[in-house]
Amino acid sequence: MSDNSPLRIGFTGLGHMGGPMAANLVKAGHTVLGFDLVPAALEQAKADGVTVVASAAESATDVDVVVTMLPSGRQVLECYTGEGGLLAAAKPGTLFIDSSTVDVADARAAHEAAAAAGHRSLDAPVSGGVAGAAGGTLTFMVGGSEAAFADARAVLDVMGGKVVHCGDAGSGQAAKICNNMILGISMIAVSEAFVLGEELGLSHQALFDVASTASGQCWSLTSYCPVPELVPASPANRDYQPGFAAALMAKDLGLAASAAQAGGVAADLGRRAAEVYAAFAEGAGAGKDFSAIIHEVRAGSADRTGEEKDQSKP
């Protein structure tokens, strides 16, 4: 796959992330056979030049590469090995790339299933959100063999701005959940700092101007600021419409917390962030971007202030 010749690529999972990724493959000159369970996703994919097919199995038939972007590890394994599964439909030696974010154990199980069926595979979750998927600027964190990784570059480089081989099977998923644990914790910290600044009479602009060039600088502040009018590309300027949904952050932090518990890692902040986002995603954060967590911080602060006032009454 190193001669840059057009490839036939099967793509299952054409949602908010997978759809733009598949569209970029088409723009690069590849033939993409796509499948999704949602009719609207199929319509958009068809408009983007994807050849829409009737089943996941059909998308994997007689192709060079199969890409999956699905909500959970259970669904990935079912799609790989269930009745009418991708592994059985693909020709021997097909390269499988799973870009879903799943548990490390599920990723390794998918690798084992692919190898048993005579295929090569990579776990290749992404960072960068919907904007990165649309712009072809995603970061891919890849686990699997060096040889499979080398062959996948022709596909991954089209969809991503940075592609990192993290190690053997499951290493891509390990990197993803560690990265998003940092991201979730830092967004809560930035949100708490802005709410504290509000209480102390500090303007948003003043805090941003200081922290963005001082030791508080981080991606959650300078690229994805949770208050509006400071970073043009931030969802805060669009009523927190998801670039990366709170529910997805809750999922990723839950995976990180589970992995930390299983490994005996004292990830106290990671576990607390998982709890915060789980509650937020099920309540006020449903359908919102994860940066909208600042509203939860404000609400919790108002409740606490009210309680303290009540307790101060004679």
C-alpha positions in Angstrom: 0.0 0.0 0.0 3.0 2.3 -0.3 2.6 3.2 -4.0 -0.2 5.7 -3.3 -2.5 3.9 -5.7 -6.2 4.1 -5.0 -7.6 1.6 -2.6 -11.0 0.0 -2.0 -12.0 0.7 1.6 -14.9 -0.6 3.6 -16.2 1.8 6.2 -18.7 0.8 8.9 -19.9 3.6 11.2 -20.7 6.8 9.3 -21.8 9.1 12.1 -20.5 12.5 13.2 -16.9 11.2 13.1 -16.9 8.4 10.7 -18.9 10.2 8.0 -16.3 13.0 7.5 -13.5 10.6 7.7 -14.9 8.5 4.9 -15.6 11.6 2.9 -11.9 12.6 3.1 -10.9 9.1 1.8 -13.2 9.7 -1.2 -11.6 13.1 -1.8 -8.2 11.5 -1.8 -9.3 9.3 -4.7 -10.1 6.0 -2.8 -13.2 4.0 -3.4 -15.2 3.8 -0.1 -18.0 1.3 0.5 -19.9 2.5 3.5 -22.5 1.2 5.9 -24.4 2.6 8.8 -27.6 1.8 10.6 -28.9 5.4 10.5 -30.5 6.4 7.2 -29.5 10.0 7.5 -25.9 9.1 7.9 -26.1 7.0 4.7 -27.7 9.9 2.8 -24.9 12.2 3.8 -22.3 9.7 3.0 -23.8 9.2 -0.5 -23.7 12.9 -1.0 -20.1 12.9 -0.1 -19.3 10.3 -2.7 -19.3 7.1 -0.6 -20.7 4.0 -2.3 -23.5 3.1 0.2 -24.0 -0.7 0.6 -26.8 -2.7 2.3 -24.8 -4.3 5.1 -21.5 -4.2 7.1 -20.5 -7.5 5.5 -20.9 -6.1 2.0 -18.7 -3.1 2.9 -15.9 -5.6 3.8 -16.2 -7.7 0.7 -13.3 -7.6 -1.8 -11.7 -4.5 -0.2 -8.1 -3.7 0.8 -8.8 -2.1 4.1 -11.8 -2.1 6.5 -12.3 0.8 8.9 -14.7 0.8 11.8 -15.9 3.7 13.9 -18.4 2.4 16.4 -19.8 3.4 19.9 -18.4 0.5 22.0 -16.1 -2.5 22.2 -19.1 -4.8 22.4 -20.3 -3.5 19.1 -16.9 -3.7 17.5 -16.5 -7.4 18.5 -20.1 -8.2 17.4 -19.5 -6.4 14.1 -16.2 -8.4 13.6 -17.4 -11.9 14.6 -21.2 -11.9 14.7 -23.5 -13.4 12.1 -22.7 -11.7 8.8 -19.6 -10.3 10.4 -16.8 -8.3 8.8 -14.0 -10.9 9.4 -15.8 -13.7 7.6 -16.8 -11.4 4.7 -13.3 -10.1 4.0 -10.8 -11.7 1.7 -7.7 -13.2 3.5 -5.1 -10.7 4.6 -7.4 -7.7 4.7 -6.2 -4.9 6.9 -8.7 -3.9 9.7 -8.4 -0.5 11.3 -10.7 0.1 14.3 -11.0 3.8 15.2 -13.6 3.4 17.9 -12.7 4.2 21.5 -13.0 1.0 23.4 -11.6 -0.8 26.4 -8.0 -2.1 26.0 -9.1 -5.6 26.6 -11.8 -5.4 23.9 -9.2 -3.9 21.5 -6.9 -6.9 22.1 -9.8 -9.3 21.7 -10.5 -7.7 18.3 -6.9 -8.1 17.3 -7.0 -11.8 18.3 -10.2 -12.4 16.4 -8.8 -10.7 13.3 -5.6 -12.8 13.4 -7.5 -16.0 13.9 -9.5 -15.2 10.8 -6.3 -14.6 8.7 -6.4 -10.8 8.8 -4.1 -8.0 10.0 -5.4 -5.4 12.4 -4.8 -2.1 14.2 -6.5 -0.3 17.0 -6.4 3.4 16.0 -8.6 5.7 18.1 -8.6 9.4 17.3 -8.4 12.8 19.0 -9.6 16.0 17.4 -13.4 15.8 17.5 -15.8 16.5 14.6 -13.8 19.5 13.4 -10.7 17.3 13.1 -12.6 14.6 11.3 -13.9 17.1 8.8 -10.6 18.8 8.3 -8.5 15.7 8.1 -6.4 16.8 11.1 -7.2 14.1 13.6 -4.5 12.6 15.7 -4.4 8.8 15.4 -3.0 6.7 18.3 -2.2 3.3 16.8 -1.6 -0.1 18.3 -0.5 -3.2 16.3 2.4 -4.5 14.4 5.0 -2.3 12.6 4.2 -3.9 9.3 0.4 -3.3 9.6 1.1 0.2 10.7 3.3 0.9 7.7 0.6 -0.4 5.4 -2.1 1.7 7.1 -0.3 5.0 6.6 -1.8 5.4 3.1 -5.2 5.5 4.8 -4.5 7.2 8.1 -2.5 10.0 6.7 -5.5 11.1 4.6 -7.7 11.3 7.7 -5.2 12.6 10.2 -2.7 15.4 10.7 -0.6 13.3 13.1 -0.3 9.5 13.2 1.6 7.9 16.1 2.5 4.2 16.5 2.1 3.7 20.2 3.1 0.0 20.4 1.5 -3.4 20.2 -2.1 -4.4 20.2 -4.2 -2.2 22.5 -1.6 0.5 22.8 -3.6 2.9 20.8 -6.5 2.6 23.1 -4.2 2.9 26.1 -2.9 6.2 24.8 -6.4 7.5 24.0 -7.8 6.9 27.5 -4.7 8.4 29.1 -4.9 11.5 26.9 -8.6 12.0 27.6 -8.1 11.6 31.3 -5.8 14.6 31.1 -8.3 16.4 29.0 -11.3 15.8 31.2 -9.4 16.8 34.4 -8.0 19.9 32.8 -11.3 21.1 31.5 -12.8 20.8 35.0 -9.8 22.7 36.4 -10.1 25.5 33.8 -13.8 25.8 34.4 -13.3 26.0 38.2 -10.7 28.7 37.7 -13.0 30.8 35.6 -15.9 30.4 38.1 -13.5 31.3 41.0 -12.3 34.3 39.0 -15.9 35.4 38.5 -16.5 35.3 42.3 -13.3 37.3 42.9 -14.3 40.0 40.4 -11.8 39.0 37.7 -12.8 39.4 34.1 -12.7 36.4 31.8 -10.4 38.3 29.4 -7.9 39.1 32.2 -7.8 35.5 33.4 -7.3 34.3 29.9 -4.6 36.7 29.1 -2.7 35.7 32.2 -3.2 31.9 32.2 -2.8 31.4 28.5 0.8 32.7 28.6 1.6 31.5 32.2 1.9 28.2 33.9 -1.8 27.5 33.7 -1.6 27.2 29.9 -3.2 24.1 28.5 -5.3 23.0 25.5 -8.6 23.2 27.4 -7.9 26.9 27.9 -6.2 28.1 24.7 -7.9 25.9 22.1 -11.2 25.0 23.7 -11.9 27.7 26.3 -15.2 27.0 28.2 -16.3 30.6 28.2 -17.3 32.4 25.0 -15.6 35.2 23.1 -12.1 34.2 24.0 -11.3 31.4 21.5 -13.2 31.7 18.2 -13.3 28.0 17.5 -14.6 27.0 21.0 -18.0 25.4 21.2 -18.7 28.0 24.0 -19.4 30.4 21.1 -22.1 28.1 19.6 -24.1 27.4 22.7 -21.9 24.4 23.5 -23.0 22.4 20.5 -20.8 19.3 20.6 -17.5 19.1 19.0 -16.8 16.4 21.6 -20.0 15.5 23.5 -20.1 15.3 27.2 -21.4 11.7 26.9 -18.3 10.7 25.0 -16.0 12.3 27.6 -18.0 10.4 30.3 -17.5 7.2 28.4 -13.7 7.7 27.9 -13.2 8.7 31.5 -15.1 5.7 32.6 -12.7 3.5 30.6 -9.7 5.2 32.1 -11.1 4.9 35.6 -11.8 1.2 35.1 -8.3 0.6 33.7 -6.8 2.5 36.7 -8.8 0.4 39.2 -7.8 -2.8 37.4 -4.2 -1.8 37.4 -4.1 -0.5 41.0 -3.2 3.0 39.9 -4.1 5.8 42.4 -5.8 8.0 39.8 -7.9 9.9 42.3 -8.5 12.9 40.0 -9.3 10.7 37.1 -11.9 8.8 39.0 -13.4 12.0 40.3 -13.5 13.5 36.8 -15.3 10.3 35.6 -17.9 10.7 38.3 -18.4 14.4 37.5 -18.9 13.8 33.7 -21.1 10.7 34.2 -23.5 12.8 36.2 -23.3 15.7 33.9 -23.9 13.7 30.7 -27.0 12.1 32.2 -28.4 15.4 33.3 -27.8 19.0 32.2 -25.0 18.0 29.9 -27.0 15.7 27.7 -26.5 16.8 24.1 -23.9 19.4 25.1 -20.2 19.7 24.5 -17.9 18.5 27.3 -16.7 22.1 27.8 -20.2 23.0 29.1 -19.1 21.4 32.4 -18.5 25.0 33.4 -22.3 25.3 33.9 -22.2 22.5 36.3 -19.4 24.2 38.3 -21.4 27.4 38.4 -24.6 25.6 39.5 -22.7 23.7 42.2 -21.1 26.9 43.4 -24.5 28.6 43.6 -25.9 25.7 45.6 -23.0 25.7 48.0 -23.2 29.5 48.5 -27.0 29.1 49.3 -26.3 26.4 51.8 -23.6 28.5 53.5 -26.0 31.5 53.7 -28.7 29.2 55.2 -26.3 27.8 57.8 -25.3 31.4 58.8 -28.8 32.3 59.8 -29.5 32.4 63.5 
